[in-house]
Amino acid sequence: MHGKELRRCFRLFRGNVLPLAQALHLNLDQAWPAGVLSLETLDATFWGPPLRFSAPTRSIETFYHDVGRNLPPFVLYGSGDFHHLTALWARRLAEPFVLVSFDNHPDWDVRPPRWCCGGWVNRAIELPLLKKVSVWGCGNFECWWPARLFGNRRAERTGRLEVHPWGDGRPASDRARAGVILQGQWRERFEEFVAGLDAANLYVTIDLDCLREEEAVTNWESGRFALADVEWALTQLRASSARILGGDICGAFSPPQYARRKQRFAANMDHPKLPARDLESARKVNLRALEVLWPLLAS
């Protein structure tokens, strides 16, 4: 976003007083209807196309200056194509914290572009107050050879990043990978993780694509968590001595719109080929998941 578009954004947000609330719906792409869960909605749909999937650093910083830094601790926003904005939401924390992510993708790709939904974890790792990122429920190919060559393995080695991919159905050599979880034991592993948090501060992000396809409609491949699984995990975090200082939910479906040709080309290449989605039907499915997860996250 440059020139006239940037000046238009400055005009639209100049003097705008954002609501002082604990939580807010940031509408970037109409993935959720206005007033969802009785949340106050901030219409930022003109930001959607330039930020979707990837964005230049200049646009990201302008968006953060004008919008992101003023948002409340808990943010509901749209498609997982915007998940890189989580690194901005986490930037606002003023105390050391652990970032917990429920996601079907590790989002740890070290390749350009710098700000992209597939590499946002690396932007979070750059935050000086972040102690570590722990990602749960990855079910796609990125955690396995050869795709894992493009992941931030250095952050894994140093302990700044933990990735917990599903090992069910993988060869025995894959199941020996650090962090692997299985359907029959993942809750035990998560309980061990929670116990090790002690009184840590937490930021929790949930991408709905971590859920099974019958429980969430997204722009990406579906994961393996049941809704009850993520509900249970949030309950464990809430019952612990750790404090959830902020969090977000993204990953709902919305028809993609892009501002730049290269952005559109890269996004189309990276996205899986999925059946056509109906927005209203997707909203109904996703709302059922949101009604379960949001009160536990943002209470």
N, C-alpha and C positions, 0 to 999 in steps of 0.2 A: 504494500500500500504506500503510495507516494503522492506528492503534490496536492492536487485538488481533493483527493480522497482523504488524506490526512487532515487537511484544513476543515473539511466537512465534519470529520469526527470530533475535532476540537470544538467546533461550534455547537454540535449536538450535546456535548457533555459539559461545556462551560457553564458553571453555575448550577449544575444538577446536583442536588443533595440526595445521596443514596440513603435508603432507610436504615435506621439504627435497629437492627434485629439480630437474632441469633442465627437465622437461616434465611436463604433467599433462592428463588428460582431465576437463574440467568438464562434468558431465552436467546440463544444464538441461532437456532435452526428449526423451531417449531416442533421439536421432538416431543415436547410436553405441552399441553394446553395452558394458557394463562390461568393463574389461580389454582394450579394443581396442588393438592393437599392443603389448600388455603394459604399457600405461601405467597408472599408478595413477589411479583414478577418484575424484573428489570428487562425491558425490551432492548436487546443488543443485536438484533437480527442483521443489521447492516455490517456488523463485525464478522458474521458467520462465514461468508465466502472467502474473505482474505485470510482467515485464521484456520480454515478447515484443512485437516491432514498435515499441512506444513505451513510455515510462515517465515518471512525474513525477520531477523532479529530486531530491526527497526520497528516493524509493525508490532511485534510482541511487546517491546518496551513501551511503545506508545499506548497500547491497550492496557498494559499494567498501570502505567501512570494515570490514565484517565478513568479506568474502571476497576481493574483487578485489586489494587491496593486498598480500595475502599469497601470491598465486599465483606460480609459477616463471616464468622468462622466456618459455617457449613453452607455449601453451595451445591444446588442441584443444577446440572446443565445437560447438554444434549448428547449427540453422538459420541462414540469412542474416538471418532476422528478428531476430537478436540482434547483428547486426554493429556496432551502436552501442557495444557493450561494448569494441570495439577501442580506442576513445578512452580508456577506463579503463586497459586494459593498457598503452598507450603512455604514460600519465601517470606510470608508475613509473620510466621511464628517467631517469637522473641526469646524462646528458651530452647535448649537442646532437646531433640526429639527423635523418635523412631517413626519411619513411614511404613505403614502396613498397606499392602495393595492386594486386592482380590481381582485377578485378571486372567483371561485365557492366553494372554501374551506377556512375555517378560518385558517388552518395551525397553530393551537395553541395547539396541543397535547403535554401533559407534560410527556408522557411515553418515555422510551428509544426507539431508540438510540438518543443521544444528537444532532447529526447533521443528520437531515432527512427532506425531503421536506414537511412532514406533521407537523413539529414542529418548522420550522425556525423562526416564529414570536417570539418565546420565546428567541431565540438568539438575535434577534434585540432588544427586550425589555431590554436586559442586557447592551446595549450600553449606556454609561453615558450621551451622548449628545442627546439621543432620548427623546422627550417629550411625544409622544404617537404614537400608531399605530391605523389606522382607516381602517378596511377591509369592502369593499362594494361588495354585490352581491352574498353572499353565498347561495347556493341552495341545498346543499346536507344534509345528515342526521346529521352531526357532531354538529350542533348548537342546537339540540333538545334532549330531554330526551330519552334514558339514555346516549347516546353517549357524551353529553356535560359534563358529569362527568369527562371526560379525558381532557377537555379543561382548559386553564389557566383562571379560573374564578376569581382568586385572582387579576390578572392584570385588569380584567374588573371592579371589585369592586373599585380598586384604581384609575381608570381612565386612566391607562397607555395603555389600549387596548379597542377599540370600535369595535364591530362586528355588521354588518348590514345584517342580513339574510333576504331572501324573506319570507314573511308571507302569501302570497297568497295560498289558499287551506289548510292552517293550521287551527286547532281549535281556537276558540276565546281566550282560555287561552294562546296559543302559540303566538298569534298576540299581546298579551300584553307584550311580552318579550322586555326588553330594546334593542333599536337599530333596531327593526324590520322595514323593508320597504315593501311597496306594489307597484304593478305596477302603480297604479293610483296616488301615492303621493311621490314616491322616489325622483323625481327631486326637489320637494320642500324641502325635507329633506336634499338633497345634497347642495342646495343653502344655507340653514341655516348653514350647516357645513362649507362651503367655507367662508361665511361671518364671522364666528367665528375664522377663521385662522388669520385674520388681516394681518400682514406682515411676517408671519412665513416662515421659510425655509422648503422646501418640498423635500422628495425623493418619487418618484412615481413608483410603480411596477405593471405591468399588466400581469396576467396569462391568456392566450387566452382561457382557459377553462371557463372563466366567460361568454363567448359568447354562443349564441345558436348554435346547432350542424350544422346548414346549413351555419354558418358563420365562423366556426373554427373547425379544425380536431385536436384532442389532444389524449393524452394517458389516459385521465381521463373522468369522466362524464362531460357532457356539462352543461353550466349555462343558465341563463335566460336573460342576457343583449342582446339587439340588438347591432350591431356594431355602429349604430347611437347614442345609449345611451352613450357608452364609449367615442365616439367622442365628444358628447355634454359635458360630464363631464370634459374631458381634456380642452375643450374650456373655461369652467367656471374657472378652476384652472389658466389657462393662463391669463384670463381677470382680475383676482383678484390681490390684492396687495401682495399676497404670491409669493415666488420665488422658482421655481423648480431647485434645484442645481444638481440633478442627477436622473437617473431612468433607468428602464430596461423593456424589454418585453421578456417573455418566454412562454412556454406552447404549442409550436408547436409539431406536432407528429414526433416521430422517433422510429424505431425498437429498443427495449431495448437490451442492452448488459451489462453484469455485470462482475465484477472481482472476487467476492467471493460467495461461495455457500449460506451462511446465508443471505447475501444481496439479492441474487436472490430469495430465498425462501420467505423472508419477503415481497419483492416487489410483487411477484406473488400472495401472500395472500391478500395484501392490494389493489391492482389494481382491478377495475371493469372488468367484463368479457365483452369485446366489440367485435364487428365484426372486421374481418381482415381489415387492412388499407393498401392502396397503397401509398407509399411515394411520388411519383410524383404528384398524384392527391391531396394528402393532402397539398403539397407545394403550389399548384395553389390556393386552397381555402384560405390558411393562408396568402399567399402573398397579396391577395385582402384586407384582414383586416390590414395587416402590412402597406400597402401603405396609408391607411387612418390614422392610429394611430401614426405611427413613426414620421411624421413631426410635429405633435402637441406635442409629448412628448419631442423630442430632438431638437426642434428649438432653 
